[in-house]
């Protein structure tokens, strides 16, 4: 009976000590832990602007790639039904030099 109690006590100590020792907490340099770093508002805005710029450039590239086929149809006398929307969108893009 005494051996079982001692075995349970040792097993309990191991179950407490092992998980505590395996935690990777840097107490000397807590600022080095990535989880503790909160992005500043400037960083958030810069990231959002970068994502929006990538999205806009992809959309503009797709639009520019579709226009030559539409314009060749116009030269042949056909009017694609969405060419007016594409051209308006192209003109209304920020930073354009058409206006």
BAFI-3210 file (N, C-alpha, C; in Angstrom, 3 decimals, decimal comma, padded with zeros to 6 digits):
// residues 99
n [1|2|3|4|5|6|7|8|9|10|11|12|13|14|15|16|17|18|19|20|21|22|23|24|25|26|27|28|29|30|31|32|33|34|35|36|37|38|39|40|41|42|43|44|45|46|47|48|49|50|51|52|53|54|55|56|57|58|59|60|61|62|63|64|65|66|67|68|69|70|71|72|73|74|75|76|77|78|79|80|81|82|83|84|85|86|87|88|89|90|91|92|93|94|95|96|97|98|99]
n.u [000,826|001,932|003,857|002,329|001,140|003,429|004,284|002,121|002,390|004,913|004,284|002,325|003,853|005,599|003,750|003,051|005,469|006,722|005,029|005,204|007,921|008,247|007,134|007,797|008,865|010,193|011,603|013,598|013,729|010,989|009,878|010,760|009,154|006,964|004,181|003,432|003,724|001,988|000,542|001,188|-001,012|-000,154|001,270|-000,774|-002,396|-000,593|-000,229|-002,846|-003,143|-001,230|-002,265|-004,657|-003,606|-002,371|-004,650|-006,064|-004,228|-004,183|-006,832|-006,884|-004,987|-006,276|-008,451|-007,180|-006,094|-008,354|-009,366|-008,139|-009,265|-011,959|-011,863|-011,033|-013,316|-015,017|-013,877|-014,583|-017,207|-018,923|-020,406|-019,371|-021,252|-020,410|-018,340|-018,502|-018,756|-016,282|-014,517|-015,305|-014,676|-011,929|-011,197|-012,006|-010,258|-008,026|-005,257|-005,011|-004,063|-005,703|-007,589]
n.v [-001,193|001,183|001,538|001,991|004,449|006,050|005,761|006,951|009,564|010,302|010,069|012,058|014,346|014,313|014,719|017,336|018,788|018,307|019,452|022,159|022,716|022,487|024,697|027,508|030,252|033,407|034,973|036,845|038,543|039,680|041,225|040,137|038,073|037,061|036,965|038,840|041,243|043,924|045,133|048,416|051,221|052,544|050,565|048,759|050,288|050,672|048,049|047,429|049,274|048,319|045,806|046,603|048,007|045,909|044,412|046,259|046,580|044,031|043,801|045,894|044,968|042,678|043,920|045,490|043,469|042,360|044,329|044,715|042,663|043,380|045,909|045,243|043,973|046,175|047,593|045,925|046,408|045,480|045,818|045,164|044,299|045,061|046,851|049,594|049,809|048,766|050,666|052,995|052,235|051,967|054,632|055,777|054,761|055,220|057,424|057,435|058,553|059,492|061,489]
n.w [000,000|000,767|-001,192|-003,426|-002,840|-002,755|-005,408|-006,756|-005,784|-006,879|-009,596|-009,799|-009,227|-011,427|-013,482|-013,015|-013,087|-015,615|-017,751|-016,975|-017,208|-019,911|-021,083|-023,043|-022,032|-022,155|-019,828|-019,375|-021,576|-022,328|-024,380|-026,705|-027,418|-029,881|-029,758|-027,897|-029,148|-030,370|-033,320|-034,513|-035,182|-037,515|-038,837|-039,366|-041,067|-043,191|-044,060|-044,853|-046,931|-048,683|-049,330|-050,544|-052,744|-054,146|-054,772|-056,369|-058,476|-059,577|-060,454|-062,320|-064,139|-065,127|-066,329|-068,287|-069,847|-071,009|-072,630|-075,321|-076,970|-076,851|-078,052|-080,619|-081,495|-081,563|-083,659|-085,708|-085,893|-083,968|-080,755|-077,668|-074,787|-072,206|-072,451|-072,066|-069,281|-068,530|-069,615|-068,265|-065,681|-065,920|-066,412|-064,022|-062,146|-059,405|-059,677|-062,404|-065,709|-067,626|-067,477]
ca.u [000,000|002,815|004,518|001,353|001,014|004,660|004,238|001,140|002,983|005,933|003,596|001,698|004,908|006,044|002,706|003,042|006,758|007,043|004,412|005,692|009,263|008,226|006,648|008,917|008,623|011,453|011,390|014,616|013,407|009,590|009,519|011,170|008,119|006,172|002,772|003,201|003,827|000,750|000,883|000,795|-001,998|000,526|001,584|-002,043|-002,792|000,347|-000,538|-004,127|-002,900|-000,479|-003,212|-005,564|-002,845|-002,233|-005,972|-006,352|-003,349|-004,641|-008,071|-006,538|-004,311|-007,311|-009,226|-006,356|-005,942|-009,602|-009,739|-007,785|-010,258|-013,182|-011,639|-011,023|-014,725|-015,568|-013,383|-015,324|-018,593|-019,695|-020,233|-019,537|-022,204|-019,809|-017,158|-018,676|-018,441|-014,834|-013,837|-015,601|-013,898|-010,544|-011,033|-012,226|-009,224|-007,174|-003,920|-004,956|-003,592|-006,593|-008,443]
ca.v [000,000|002,338|001,677|002,559|005,865|006,698|005,774|007,987|010,862|010,565|010,276|013,378|015,358|014,320|015,318|018,784|019,379|018,201|020,507|023,476|022,895|022,526|025,989|028,332|031,644|034,126|035,954|037,881|039,460|039,429|041,932|039,334|037,091|037,620|037,044|040,023|042,458|044,377|046,042|049,816|051,641|052,870|049,300|048,203|051,082|050,390|046,713|047,512|049,993|047,419|044,786|047,269|048,287|044,647|044,062|047,178|046,316|042,785|044,119|046,723|044,104|041,865|044,820|045,846|042,280|042,072|045,424|044,582|041,840|044,181|046,983|044,669|043,762|047,492|047,915|045,106|046,868|044,901|046,545|044,305|044,968|045,587|047,676|050,913|049,669|048,584|051,938|053,905|051,781|052,290|056,069|056,161|054,195|056,259|057,547|057,312|059,746|059,682|062,673]
ca.w [000,000|000,870|-002,486|-004,366|-002,498|-003,193|-006,872|-007,138|-005,481|-007,890|-010,859|-009,719|-009,334|-012,827|-014,315|-012,789|-013,417|-017,038|-018,574|-016,582|-017,738|-021,373|-021,567|-023,498|-021,673|-022,077|-018,767|-019,413|-022,671|-022,703|-025,610|-027,852|-027,730|-030,984|-029,402|-027,099|-029,956|-031,002|-034,422|-034,338|-036,192|-038,772|-039,496|-039,855|-042,244|-044,282|-044,565|-045,565|-048,183|-049,551|-049,805|-051,481|-053,957|-054,867|-055,300|-057,465|-059,613|-060,195|-061,161|-063,470|-065,114|-065,772|-067,189|-069,455|-070,689|-071,726|-073,535|-076,740|-077,674|-076,971|-079,020|-081,971|-081,850|-081,909|-085,010|-086,662|-085,920|-082,865|-079,496|-076,486|-073,894|-070,976|-072,723|-071,454|-067,854|-068,405|-069,889|-067,139|-064,531|-066,220|-066,246|-062,633|-061,267|-058,821|-060,223|-063,865|-066,419|-068,763|-067,328]
c.u [000,874|003,528|003,589|001,186|002,250|004,707|003,258|001,690|004,035|005,297|002,919|002,709|005,406|005,017|002,625|004,321|007,018|006,330|004,914|007,079|009,259|007,689|007,837|008,587|009,974|011,284|012,424|014,307|011,957|009,176|009,884|010,132|007,159|004,708|002,479|003,234|002,487|001,119|000,368|-000,213|-001,362|000,848|000,330|-002,488|-001,899|000,068|-001,840|-003,952|-002,160|-001,395|-004,161|-004,864|-002,660|-003,555|-006,324|-005,495|-003,746|-005,907|-007,790|-005,834|-005,316|-008,139|-008,453|-006,149|-007,197|-009,954|-009,307|-008,785|-011,555|-013,012|-011,553|-012,446|-015,383|-015,116|-014,108|-016,801|-019,468|-019,402|-020,446|-020,358|-021,561|-018,595|-017,290|-018,358|-016,930|-014,102|-014,097|-014,767|-012,419|-010,269|-011,152|-011,198|-008,363|-005,793|-003,855|-004,514|-004,480|-007,404|-007,625]
c.v [001,261|002,600|002,317|004,066|006,636|006,809|006,843|009,387|011,234|010,842|011,649|014,500|015,450|014,987|016,834|019,433|019,368|019,256|021,905|023,740|023,030|023,841|026,881|029,803|032,314|035,253|037,076|038,947|039,251|040,158|041,141|038,290|037,715|037,810|038,343|041,304|042,749|045,325|047,452|050,187|051,981|051,599|048,668|048,943|050,794|049,018|046,726|048,223|049,104|046,353|045,399|047,584|047,028|044,236|044,944|046,892|045,026|043,033|044,934|045,901|043,228|042,708|045,175|044,661|041,983|043,151|045,234|043,744|042,624|045,275|046,447|044,353|045,080|047,872|047,110|045,478|046,278|045,683|045,577|045,029|045,539|046,468|049,067|050,883|049,540|049,902|052,952|053,531|052,120|053,783|056,470|055,577|055,313|056,243|057,423|058,638|060,060|060,966|063,938]
c.w [000,000|-000,460|-003,512|-004,110|-002,959|-004,723|-007,384|-006,891|-006,521|-009,263|-010,889|-009,866|-010,768|-013,738|-014,139|-013,311|-014,928|-017,897|-018,225|-017,164|-019,256|-021,927|-021,880|-023,234|-021,477|-021,058|-018,793|-020,459|-023,118|-023,984|-026,854|-028,243|-028,731|-030,590|-028,648|-027,918|-030,615|-032,141|-034,139|-035,412|-037,532|-039,559|-040,085|-041,104|-043,440|-044,895|-045,365|-046,907|-049,177|-050,145|-050,825|-052,800|-054,795|-055,508|-056,498|-058,692|-060,326|-061,015|-062,421|-064,555|-065,854|-066,735|-068,450|-070,391|-071,494|-072,754|-074,994|-077,542|-077,873|-078,023|-080,449|-082,426|-082,240|-083,315|-086,073|-086,723|-084,840|-081,593|-078,332|-075,424|-072,634|-071,221|-072,111|-069,959|-067,647|-068,621|-068,783|-065,914|-064,713|-066,003|-064,779|-061,663|-060,696|-059,452|-061,737|-064,488|-067,629|-068,671|-067,247]
res [x|x|x|x|x|x|x|x|x|x|x|x|x|x|x|x|x|x|x|x|x|x|x|x|x|x|x|x|x|x|x|x|x|x|x|x|x|x|x|x|x|x|x|x|x|x|x|x|x|x|x|x|x|x|x|x|x|x|x|x|x|x|x|x|x|x|x|x|x|x|x|x|x|x|x|x|x|x|x|x|x|x|x|x|x|x|x|x|x|x|x|x|x|x|x|x|x|x|x]
***
